[in-house]
Amino acid sequence: MNTESKFAIYTSFYKSERYIDQIYENLMSIKYSNWTWFVTDDFSPDNTKSKLLNKIQGNNKIVYLEQQYKKQMYWKPNSMIPSEYEYILLVDSDDLVDVNILTVYNHLTKKYSATNSLGLELGAIFWHFVDILWIYLFFFFYLVR
């Protein structure tokens, strides 16, 4: 029995040409194996779509979604992502994620059930707290110098 949950990561790009390389390298370094990255371009006026398509060409971990309606993925992300995925993570085009985040989420989803999901929510809050703590620590050392 496979104990790995199947995760879908979704990123919508709009005028984000400068972030494509950064987020691509970040997500490709994720250590968890059972995930797929769904990407789309929200009708960017720059070269975002062409750069995105060139970057993902030949990578079976990435699915490009041709989007007919700009708001569809924001309002109903599960309408575009196949039902075989148990969890959907929305990642902005300028975000970076921890390389172990899906391993942690997988562990938390196996440890806590739907009736006991408070632990999963607390785990997510903890990770956000750690992210914010790094930002405050950076500013502290920046201002102290």
C-alpha positions in Angstrom: 0.0 0.0 0.0 1.3 3.4 -1.0 1.4 5.7 2.0 2.3 8.8 0.0 -0.6 11.2 -0.6 -0.8 12.6 -4.1 -0.3 16.4 -4.2 -1.1 18.9 -6.9 0.8 22.1 -6.9 -0.9 24.9 -8.8 0.7 28.1 -9.9 -0.8 30.8 -12.1 1.6 33.2 -13.8 0.8 36.8 -14.7 3.6 39.1 -15.8 5.9 36.8 -13.9 8.5 36.1 -16.5 11.3 37.0 -14.1 10.2 34.5 -11.5 9.9 31.4 -13.7 13.5 30.2 -13.4 13.4 30.7 -9.6 10.2 28.8 -8.9 11.1 26.1 -11.3 14.4 25.3 -9.6 12.7 25.6 -6.2 9.9 23.1 -7.0 12.2 20.7 -8.9 14.3 20.4 -5.7 11.3 19.1 -3.7 12.3 15.7 -2.1 8.8 14.2 -2.1 8.1 12.2 -5.2 4.3 11.9 -5.6 3.3 15.4 -6.9 2.6 17.2 -10.1 2.9 20.9 -10.8 0.0 22.5 -12.8 0.8 25.8 -14.3 -1.1 28.3 -16.4 -0.6 31.8 -17.7 -3.3 34.4 -17.0 -3.0 36.2 -20.4 0.3 38.0 -19.6 1.2 40.8 -22.0 4.9 39.9 -21.7 6.8 36.7 -22.6 5.6 34.7 -19.6 3.7 32.1 -21.6 6.5 31.4 -24.1 9.2 31.2 -21.4 7.0 29.0 -19.2 6.3 26.6 -22.1 10.0 26.4 -23.0 11.0 25.8 -19.4 8.5 22.9 -18.8 9.0 21.2 -22.2 9.7 17.5 -21.7 9.2 17.5 -17.9 6.6 15.0 -16.9 6.2 16.6 -13.4 4.6 19.7 -15.0 1.2 20.0 -16.8 0.4 23.2 -18.6 -3.3 24.1 -18.4 -4.7 26.2 -21.3 -7.0 28.5 -19.4 -10.1 29.7 -21.1 -11.4 31.7 -18.1 -8.9 33.7 -16.0 -10.8 33.4 -12.8 -11.6 29.7 -12.9 -8.5 28.4 -11.2 -8.9 30.9 -8.4 -12.5 30.2 -7.7 -12.6 26.5 -8.4 -9.1 25.1 -8.5 -10.3 21.5 -8.2 -12.3 21.9 -11.4 -9.1 22.0 -13.5 -7.1 19.4 -11.5 -7.8 15.7 -11.9 -9.6 14.1 -8.9 -6.8 11.6 -8.4 -4.9 14.3 -6.4 -5.8 14.3 -2.7 -4.5 17.7 -1.9 -4.0 21.0 -3.9 -1.4 23.5 -2.9 -1.7 27.0 -4.4 1.8 28.5 -4.8 2.2 32.0 -6.2 4.7 32.6 -9.0 7.0 34.6 -6.7 6.9 32.2 -3.8 9.5 29.7 -2.7 8.6 26.5 -0.7 10.7 24.4 1.6 12.0 21.3 -0.2 10.5 19.1 2.6 7.1 20.7 2.7 5.3 17.9 1.0 7.0 15.3 3.1 5.8 17.2 6.2 2.2 17.6 4.8 2.1 13.9 3.9 3.2 12.9 7.4 0.6 15.3 8.9 -2.2 14.0 6.7 -1.5 10.4 7.6 -1.3 11.3 11.3 -4.5 13.3 11.5 -7.8 12.3 10.0 -10.7 14.5 8.7 -12.2 14.4 12.2 -8.9 15.2 13.8 -7.6 17.8 11.4 -6.8 20.4 14.0 -3.2 19.0 14.0 -2.8 19.5 10.3 -4.0 23.1 10.6 -1.6 23.7 13.5 1.2 22.2 11.5 0.5 24.6 8.6 0.4 27.5 11.1 3.7 26.4 12.5 5.3 26.5 9.1 4.0 30.0 8.4 5.3 31.0 11.8 8.8 29.7 10.9 8.7 31.6 7.6 7.7 34.8 9.4 10.3 34.2 12.0 13.1 34.1 9.4 11.8 37.4 7.9 11.9 39.1 11.3 15.3 37.6 12.0 16.6 38.9 8.7 15.3 42.4 9.5 16.7 42.3 13.0 20.2 41.4 11.8 19.9 43.9 9.0 19.0 46.7 11.3 21.4 45.8 14.1 24.5 45.9 11.9 
